[in-house]
Amino acid sequence: MPSQPGQLRRLRNFIGGDYADAVDGRTAEIIDPATGEAFAEAPVSGAADLDNAFAAASDAFENGWRDSTPAERQIALNKFADAVDERADELAAAEVENCGKPVQTTKDEEIWQVTDALRFFAGAARTLEGKAAGEYMADHTSWIRREPIGVVGQITPWNYPMAMAAWKIGPALAAGDTIVLKPSDTTPASTLLLAEIAAEFLPPGVFNVVTGDRDTGRALVDHPVPRLISLTGSTRAGLEVAQAGSKDLKRLHLELGGKAPVVVFDDADVAKAAEGIAGAGYFNAGQDCTAATRVIATPGVHDDLAAALAEQARKTRTAGPDDPDAVYGPLNNAAQLARVSGFLERTPGHASVLAGGSPVGGAGYFFQPTVVSGLRQGDEMVTDEVFGPVITVQRVEDEDTAVEWANAVRYGLASSVWTRDHARALRVSRRLDFGCVWINTHIPIVAEMPHGGFKHSGYGKDLSLYSLEDYTRVKHVMSYIGRD
């Protein structure tokens, strides 16, 4: 429940089926980004806390969860999903207070993502397959086993704390793994509540949550117990995790940053494109690695589209959680507000800010919906992830150059193509070097399809059966069947 004015709520780790303080008692304040004021304090977990969490996860894996049947895991995940639905208002309140998001949007757009992912993986638990058993050597039969990896360590980001947790919890539990999960240091509240809800249906130690800072995350990655580390975060964090994990040959699952190109051709419907791009660019204050932030438009549509996007920005409202007209809330923290502001402060002279461009001012970390045109391919606002409500618009001369510019970034997560020419849509979608390509839309995600990128956007897939496979290992078993 939301904290009372002037009172900091006490958050605690969830280890072995119950809440626990940090062993050394260290805590940090948790800030409501809509007000800039602290509303809770959470443990800053250290080595002893991680030892306790991984011991609980190891015990739970060895003493039952590994040997649970797919049907038993399915039942537990479906019960978990049902309980999330029943406590939706409570979860939404925790997410809103922790993230500053609009209340109704959180209820309508995010709670269902949690339950949908849990229910998908509940069913997926019973679908794992291997190659057919057979005699590939005389007098010997071979077959394939898909087994759980064991204990996994997971680190989730601050932009979608609940949904990103569900995307990791679902496949791990469906595969038969046990979990130690560290949420972002700024957004632990809703994840801890998820752990409390899950404890009603999971054996103690199957799902553990430890809170803390970057040092806590580093200690989780370095810990000798987990055999897989799954991170959703920045490319910087992914590179650090990859380097640390390689020292112990840990498997890695990395969903990192993005800089999604939105390629719009002359035959596109300008009004529909502008509306779709604005919706996908400003949702969650643009704090989305798939956000439609980098528009590349051919000459016949560029000017009209830029003007239409500026008008969309002027119609888009950012405000606190209880404002029914707010499309999005604040940026997550003061550092992120400073980062986004810095990009706009460094706007080059050859570019123009068509709308927005500044913090809103007052309490909280709000930033205006922004459109910038006239940028060149090498400008930092084009090449670097802003992670804020900022849409850039570039003019490009032809299809080949559009594809070249779209691919000329280090990221490779998501992209979209806007055209009425079916052949062009298929041609360009094949050439775009991104893990997802939308055609005449941008940002819809479904549990049945994989979500994950290329290049510096990481590797491994969230959602879909591909994700479930990432949380398993493949074992070959061969039996001698000859007659002695």
Secondary structure, 3 states (H helix, E strand, C coil): CCCCCCCCEECCEEECCEEECCCCCCEEEEEECCCCEEEEEEECCCHHHHHHHHHHHHHHHHHHHCCCCHHHHHHHHHHHHHHHHHCHHHHHHHHHHHHCCCHHHHHHHHHHHHHHHHHHHHHHCCCCCCCCCEEEECCEEEEEEEEECCEEEEECCCCCHHHHHHHHHHHHHHHCCEEEEECCCCCCHHHHHHHHHHCCCCCCCCEEECCCCHHHHHHHHHCCCCCEEEEECCHHHHHHHHHHHHCCCCEEEEECCCCCEEEECCCCCHHHHHHHHHHHHHHHHHCCCCCCCEEEECHHHHHHHHHHHHHHHHHCCECCCCCCCCCECCCCCHHHHHHHHHHHHCCCCCCEEEECCCECCCCCCCECCEEEECCCCCCHHHHCCCCCCEEEEEECCCHHHHHHHHHCCCEECEEEEECCCHHHHHHHHHHCCCCEEEECCCCCCCCCCCECCEECCEECCECHHHHHHHCEEEEEEEEECCCC
